[in-house]
Structure formats: structure tokens, C-alpha cells
């Protein structure tokens, strides 16, 4: 029973770690999306600015 208790403790620790890791991966994906959106908005603003200077 001692070995089963220790293995259960290890399992709960590993499952907690995997949950934390998956949430960490999710945060990284969210950050990537935010960076991509910001980059697109920046490019759009630059192209609009260039277009304004061309039209003038």
C-alpha cells in the first residue's frame, strides 16, 4: 500500500504539472496572436501613411 500511495502522489504532481504546462502553452499562443495582430495593425498604419503621402 505504501508504493501505491507514493505512486499516487507522483501522479497527482505530474498531472498538476501537465495542467500548468498546457496553460503556459495557451498563454504563449495568446501572446503570439497579440503580437501578430499588433504587427498587422502596424503594417496597415504604415501602408495607409505611405498611401497618404503618395496621394498628396
C-alpha positions in Angstrom: 0.0 0.0 0.0 3.0 2.3 0.6 4.1 2.0 -3.0 0.6 2.7 -4.4 0.4 5.8 -2.1 3.7 7.1 -3.4 2.8 6.4 -7.0 -0.5 8.2 -6.5 1.4 11.2 -5.0 3.7 11.3 -8.0 0.7 11.0 -10.4 -1.1 14.0 -8.8 2.1 16.1 -9.0 2.7 15.1 -12.7 -0.9 15.9 -13.6 -0.7 19.3 -11.9 2.5 20.0 -13.8 0.9 19.0 -17.1 -2.1 21.2 -16.5 0.2 24.2 -15.6 2.3 23.5 -18.8 -0.8 23.4 -21.0 -2.0 26.7 -19.6 1.5 28.1 -20.1 1.4 26.9 -23.8 -2.0 28.5 -24.1 -0.6 31.8 -22.8 2.2 31.6 -25.3 -0.3 31.1 -28.2 -2.4 34.1 -26.9 0.8 36.2 -26.8 1.7 35.2 -30.4 -1.8 36.2 -31.5 -1.5 39.6 -29.8 1.9 40.1 -31.4 0.7 39.1 -34.9 -2.4 41.4 -34.6 -0.2 44.3 -33.4 2.2 43.6 -36.3 -0.6 43.6 -38.8 -2.1 46.8 -37.4 1.4 48.5 -37.6 1.8 47.4 -41.2 -1.7 48.6 -42.1 -1.0 52.0 -40.4 2.4 52.3 -42.3 0.8 51.4 -45.7 -2.0 53.9 -45.1 0.6 56.6 -44.2 2.5 55.8 -47.4 -0.7 55.9 -49.4 -1.5 59.3 -47.9 2.0 60.7 -48.8 1.6 59.2 -52.4 -1.8 60.8 -52.9 -0.6 64.2 -51.7 
